[in-house]
Amino acid sequence: MRRVLLVFAILCHVLLLAACGGKEDEVPPDAAPPESAPGPQPRPMAITVQGLLGTGLQVRHAGTVIDIGADGQFASVTPAGGTPTVEVATQPVAPPQRCSVSSATEQAATIMCGWPQAASALVGESGTGTVKAFDVAAAGAVTPTSAAIGAVDAAYAGVAHPSGRYFYVPQDASGGTLGTYAISPATGELTELARVPLGLPGPLAAMDPKGRFVVVTGRPSGFLQALRIDAATGLPERVGPPMAGAGPNPAGLAFHPAGTLVYAVSNLNGTVRPFLVNPSTGSLTGLATLTLGQPPSFFTVDPRGRFLFTYNGDDTLTVVRIGPGLGDLTEMATTASPPTTAALGVRPQGDFLFALNFDGITVFAIDGATGALSIVGATVPAGNSPGGLAIDPAGEYLLVSDTGSDMVLTYAISASGALTPTGTRPSGIAFPDSVVLVPRP
């Protein structure tokens, strides 16, 4: 009997194990599989191109070649498991340029385009009313050319066409004219093509970044004149009669990097006013005016189109944010500036502002979100009486015209914004008060 009970107990235990699924570590057939770690996912890549003048640029990202025809931001995707490397596959050819990746992360990259070979520096001489040409090597070394001096009748600072083929000089002659000059690709020598009467004494000029238009304002009237540039000949043609709106005693003109707006600053009214530029005709439409806390003496626009910086008569710098809306401007903050500042310039990457003053060059770091300025290092000496500055499109070097020493001084720009004199100081200039960098076509 005991044996029967023992066998019965064993059978019950076996049946119970089978009903419960057998061994404890066995997985029921209808159980969900264990979760596994997610695999690599595709990632977005934003590629920003700045300083591109022509065509032919190709960028390679994750094995895919992208044709780039203009400045802007381009969206791409790094495939799952792919490498987010961005590189220049083909350099621009029309005109030739040197483009390189200036910064890169896993989801964003910036490509800056500059000049692949010698450019020209056109230096305005207030003492003689002429312009002299100099060769500028890729590293910023400046040497005089054999070109003849281009007589331009007591010129104000000129503006160069982005193609490097033409130079436009506002002049006081005959009540205000705009001189047009062809630039020799070999030497930088200027050859006069025409002079357009403006009827605006004391003219100041600004060049459309795309080379379609030039806008001139007169001092002290504040009237504006837009001119359309013939793409084949480079000759400007007036677009309608002069119009009011810049404000009396304008402190300068500057285009938005996109070429959609031109900004006029009035020293007397202490205002900044944007004007919408018709992309077909060049005609101007005034937008809302911003009145600043201090009257500006001159200004510059961030090459990335985020901020506008003014130097004011009380030795301060004002930051104005350029908003996404049409002509949207907001005064942000004012900070102390070195006294007797003569010119402002922003590195094309938009990270540093250079303030040229009688003590030298003061470097400010720019906060990318607010535009707030903070001094970087000590002021760098820059001659005896500096008047104008120019920065190359790649942000690698800076040129200063110094009327006190009759020289053009050159500086290398590091990634931290630090300036290092190159030691090149050509002579043979009389009171150089402006310098303009021009690409060789």
Residue pairs with C-beta under 8 A, 6 or more apart in sequence:
17 23
21 28
39 80
39 81
40 80
40 81
41 80
42 77
42 78
42 79
42 80
43 77
43 78
43 84
43 106
43 107
44 75
44 76
44 77
44 78
44 107
45 61
45 62
45 75
45 76
45 77
45 78
45 84
45 86
45 107
45 108
45 109
46 73
46 74
46 75
46 76
46 107
46 108
46 109
47 59
47 61
47 66
47 73
47 74
47 75
47 76
47 86
47 108
47 109
47 110
47 111
48 72
48 73
48 74
48 108
48 109
48 110
48 111
49 57
49 59
49 68
49 70
49 71
49 72
49 73
49 74
49 99
49 110
49 111
49 113
50 71
50 110
50 111
50 112
50 113
50 303
50 304
50 348
50 349
50 393
51 71
51 97
51 99
51 112
51 113
51 114
51 348
51 393
51 394
52 68
52 70
52 71
52 92
52 97
52 99
52 113
53 92
53 95
53 97
53 113
53 162
53 163
53 439
54 92
54 93
54 94
54 95
54 97
54 163
55 69
55 92
55 93
55 94
56 90
56 91
56 92
56 93
56 94
57 67
57 68
57 69
57 88
57 90
57 91
57 92
57 97
57 99
57 113
58 65
58 66
58 67
58 68
58 88
58 89
58 90
59 65
59 66
59 68
59 74
59 86
59 87
59 88
59 89
59 111
60 66
60 86
60 87
60 88
60 89
61 76
61 78
61 84
61 85
61 86
61 87
61 109
62 76
62 77
62 78
62 79
62 82
62 83
62 84
62 85
63 82
64 76
65 89
66 74
66 76
68 74
71 257
78 84
78 106
84 104
84 106
84 107
86 101
86 104
86 109
86 111
87 101
88 99
88 100
88 101
88 111
91 97
91 98
91 99
91 116
92 99
92 113
95 163
95 164
95 439
95 440
95 441
96 116
96 117
97 113
97 114
97 115
97 116
97 439
98 113
98 114
98 115
98 116
98 138
98 394
99 111
99 112
99 113
99 114
100 111
100 112
100 394
101 109
101 110
101 111
102 110
102 111
102 112
102 349
102 394
102 395
103 109
103 110
103 349
104 110
110 349
112 348
112 349
112 393
112 394
112 395
113 393
113 394
114 138
114 392
114 393
114 394
114 395
114 396
115 138
115 392
115 393
115 394
115 439
115 440
116 138
117 138
117 440
118 135
118 136
118 137
118 138
118 440
119 135
119 136
119 164
119 392
119 437
119 438
119 439
119 440
120 133
120 134
120 135
120 136
120 145
120 164
120 183
120 188
120 437
120 438
120 440
121 133
121 134
121 135
121 136
121 142
121 188
121 390
121 399
121 408
121 435
121 436
121 437
121 438
122 131
122 132
122 133
122 134
122 158
122 160
122 167
122 183
122 188
122 190
122 435
122 436
122 438
123 131
123 132
123 133
123 134
123 401
123 408
123 429
123 432
123 434
123 435
123 436
124 130
124 131
124 152
124 155
124 156
124 157
124 158
124 388
124 401
124 432
124 433
124 434
124 435
124 436
125 131
125 132
125 429
125 430
125 431
125 432
125 433
126 154
126 403
126 431
126 432
126 433
127 430
127 431
128 149
128 430
128 431
129 151
129 152
129 153
129 154
129 155
130 149
130 150
130 151
130 152
130 155
131 149
131 150
131 152
131 155
131 158
131 167
131 169
131 190
132 144
132 147
132 149
132 150
132 428
132 429
132 432
133 145
133 147
133 150
133 184
133 187
133 188
133 189
133 190
134 142
134 143
134 144
134 145
134 188
134 408
134 426
135 142
135 143
135 144
135 145
135 188
136 142
136 392
136 399
136 437
137 143
139 396
139 397
139 412
139 422
140 392
140 396
140 397
140 398
140 399
140 410
140 411
140 412
140 422
140 424
141 410
141 422
141 424
142 399
142 408
142 410
142 424
142 426
143 424
143 426
144 426
144 428
145 187
145 188
145 189
146 187
147 184
147 187
147 188
147 189
147 190
148 189
150 181
150 189
150 190
150 191
150 192
152 158
152 169
152 171
152 179
152 181
152 190
153 171
153 172
153 173
153 179
154 171
154 172
154 173
155 169
155 170
155 171
155 179
156 169
156 170
156 171
156 172
156 202
156 203
156 204
156 205
156 434
157 204
157 205
157 388
157 433
157 434
157 436
158 167
158 168
158 169
158 170
158 205
158 434
158 436
159 167
159 168
159 205
159 206
159 207
159 214
159 436
160 166
160 167
160 168
160 183
160 207
160 436
160 437
160 438
161 167
161 168
161 207
161 211
161 229
161 234
162 207
162 209
162 210
162 211
162 439
163 211
163 439
163 441
164 183
164 185
164 438
164 439
164 440
164 441
165 182
165 183
165 185
165 234
165 441
166 180
166 181
166 182
166 183
166 193
166 229
166 234
167 180
167 181
167 183
167 190
167 436
167 438
168 178
168 179
168 180
168 181
168 205
168 207
168 214
168 236
169 178
169 179
169 181
169 205
170 176
170 177
170 178
170 179
170 198
170 203
170 204
170 205
170 216
171 177
171 178
171 179
171 195
171 203
172 201
172 202
172 203
173 195
174 195
174 197
175 197
175 198
175 199
175 200
175 201
176 197
176 198
176 199
176 200
176 201
176 202
176 203
176 216
176 218
177 195
177 196
177 197
177 198
177 203
178 195
178 196
178 198
178 203
178 205
178 214
178 216
178 227
178 236
179 192
179 194
179 195
180 192
180 193
180 194
180 195
180 196
180 234
180 235
180 236
181 190
181 191
181 192
181 193
182 190
182 191
182 193
182 234
183 189
183 190
183 438
183 441
184 190
184 191
185 440
185 441
188 438
193 233
193 234
193 235
194 235
196 227
196 236
196 237
196 238
198 216
198 218
198 225
198 238
198 242
199 218
199 242
200 216
200 217
200 218
200 221
200 223
200 225
200 242
201 218
201 219
201 221
202 218
202 219
202 220
203 216
203 217
203 218
203 219
204 216
204 217
204 218
204 219
204 250
204 252
204 253
205 214
205 215
205 216
205 253
206 214
206 215
206 216
206 252
206 253
206 254
206 255
206 262
207 214
207 255
208 214
208 215
208 229
208 255
208 259
208 277
208 282
209 255
209 257
209 258
209 259
210 259
211 229
211 231
212 228
212 229
212 231
212 259
212 279
212 282
213 226
213 227
213 228
213 229
213 239
213 277
213 282
214 226
214 227
214 229
214 236
215 224
215 225
215 226
215 227
215 253
215 255
215 262
215 275
215 277
215 282
215 284
216 224
216 225
216 227
216 253
217 223
217 224
217 225
217 246
217 250
217 253
217 264
218 225
218 242
218 250
219 249
219 250
220 248
220 249
220 268
221 244
221 248
222 244
222 245
222 246
222 247
222 248
222 249
222 250
222 264
222 266
223 242
223 243
223 244
223 246
224 242
224 243
224 244
224 245
224 246
224 264
224 275
224 284
225 238
225 239
225 242
225 243
226 238
226 239
226 240
226 277
226 282
226 283
226 284
227 236
227 237
227 238
227 239
227 282
228 236
228 237
228 239
228 281
228 282
229 235
229 236
229 237
230 236
230 237
239 281
239 282
239 283
240 283
243 284
243 286
245 264
245 273
245 275
245 284
245 286
246 253
246 264
246 266
246 273
247 264
247 265
247 266
247 268
247 269
247 271
247 273
247 289
248 266
248 268
248 269
249 266
249 267
249 268
250 264
250 265
250 266
250 267
251 265
251 266
251 267
251 296
251 297
251 298
251 299
251 310
252 264
252 265
252 298
252 299
253 262
253 263
253 264
253 265
254 262
254 263
254 299
254 300
254 301
254 308
255 261
255 262
255 263
255 277
255 301
256 262
256 263
256 274
256 301
256 305
256 322
257 301
257 302
257 303
257 304
257 305
258 305
259 277
259 279
260 276
260 277
260 279
261 274
261 275
261 276
261 277
261 287
261 327
262 274
262 275
262 277
262 284
263 272
263 273
263 274
263 275
263 299
263 301
263 308
264 272
264 273
264 275
265 271
265 272
265 273
265 296
265 298
265 299
265 310
266 272
266 273
266 295
267 295
267 296
267 297
267 313
268 295
269 291
269 295
270 291
270 292
270 293
270 294
270 295
270 296
271 289
271 290
271 291
271 292
272 289
272 290
272 292
272 296
272 299
272 308
272 310
272 320
272 329
273 286
273 287
273 288
273 289
273 290
274 286
274 287
274 288
274 327
274 329
275 284
275 285
275 286
275 287
276 284
276 285
276 286
276 287
276 326
276 327
277 283
277 284
278 284
278 285
287 326
287 327
288 327
288 329
290 320
290 329
290 330
290 331
292 310
292 312
292 318
292 320
292 331
293 318
293 331
293 334
294 310
294 312
294 313
294 314
294 316
294 318
294 334
295 312
295 313
296 310
296 311
296 312
296 313
296 318
297 310
297 311
297 312
297 313
297 341
298 310
298 311
298 343
298 344
299 308
299 309
299 310
299 311
299 344
300 308
300 309
300 344
300 345
300 346
300 353
301 307
301 308
301 309
301 322
301 346
302 308
302 309
302 322
302 346
302 350
302 366
302 371
303 346
303 347
303 348
303 349
303 350
304 349
304 350
305 322
306 321
306 322
306 350
306 368
306 371
307 319
307 320
307 321
307 322
307 332
307 366
307 371
308 319
308 320
308 322
308 329
309 317
309 318
309 319
309 320
309 344
309 346
309 353
309 371
309 373
310 317
310 318
310 320
311 317
311 337
311 341
311 344
311 355
312 318
312 334
312 337
315 336
315 337
315 338
315 339
315 340
315 341
316 334
316 335
316 336
316 337
317 334
317 335
317 336
317 337
317 344
317 353
317 355
317 364
317 373
318 331
318 332
318 333
318 334
319 331
319 332
319 333
319 334
319 335
319 370
319 371
319 372
319 373
320 329
320 330
320 331
320 332
320 371
321 329
321 330
321 332
321 370
321 371
322 328
322 329
323 329
323 330
332 370
332 371
332 372
333 370
333 371
333 372
333 373
335 372
335 373
337 355
337 357
337 362
338 355
338 357
338 359
338 362
338 379
339 357
339 358
339 359
340 357
340 358
340 359
341 355
341 356
341 357
342 356
342 357
342 358
342 386
342 387
342 388
343 355
343 356
343 386
343 387
343 388
343 389
344 353
344 354
344 355
344 356
345 353
345 354
345 356
345 389
345 390
345 391
345 398
346 352
346 353
346 354
346 366
346 391
347 353
347 354
347 391
347 395
347 413
347 417
348 391
348 393
348 394
348 395
349 395
350 366
350 368
351 365
351 366
351 368
351 417
352 363
352 364
352 365
352 366
352 376
352 413
352 417
353 363
353 364
353 366
353 373
354 361
354 362
354 363
354 364
354 389
354 391
354 398
354 419
355 361
355 362
355 363
355 364
356 382
356 386
356 387
356 388
356 389
356 400
357 379
357 386
358 385
358 386
359 379
359 381
360 379
360 380
360 381
360 382
360 386
361 379
361 380
361 382
361 386
361 389
361 398
361 400
361 411
361 419
362 375
362 379
362 380
363 375
363 376
363 377
363 380
363 417
363 418
363 419
364 373
364 374
364 375
364 376
365 373
365 374
365 375
365 376
365 417
366 372
366 373
367 373
367 374
376 416
376 417
376 418
377 417
377 418
380 411
380 419
380 421
382 400
382 402
382 409
383 400
383 402
383 404
383 405
383 407
383 409
384 402
384 403
384 404
384 405
385 402
385 403
385 404
385 405
386 400
386 401
386 402
386 403
386 404
386 409
387 401
387 402
387 403
387 432
387 433
387 434
388 400
388 401
388 432
388 433
388 434
388 435
389 398
389 399
389 400
389 401
389 435
390 398
390 399
390 435
390 436
390 437
391 397
391 398
391 399
391 413
391 437
392 398
392 437
393 439
395 413
396 412
396 413
397 410
397 411
397 412
397 413
397 422
398 410
398 411
398 413
398 419
399 408
399 409
399 410
399 411
399 435
399 437
400 408
400 409
400 410
400 411
400 435
401 408
401 429
401 432
401 433
401 434
401 435
402 408
402 409
402 432
403 431
403 432
403 433
405 425
406 427
406 428
406 429
406 430
406 431
406 432
407 425
407 426
407 427
407 429
407 432
408 425
408 426
408 429
408 432
408 435
409 421
409 425
410 421
410 422
410 424
410 425
411 419
411 420
411 421
411 422
412 419
412 420
412 422
413 419
414 420
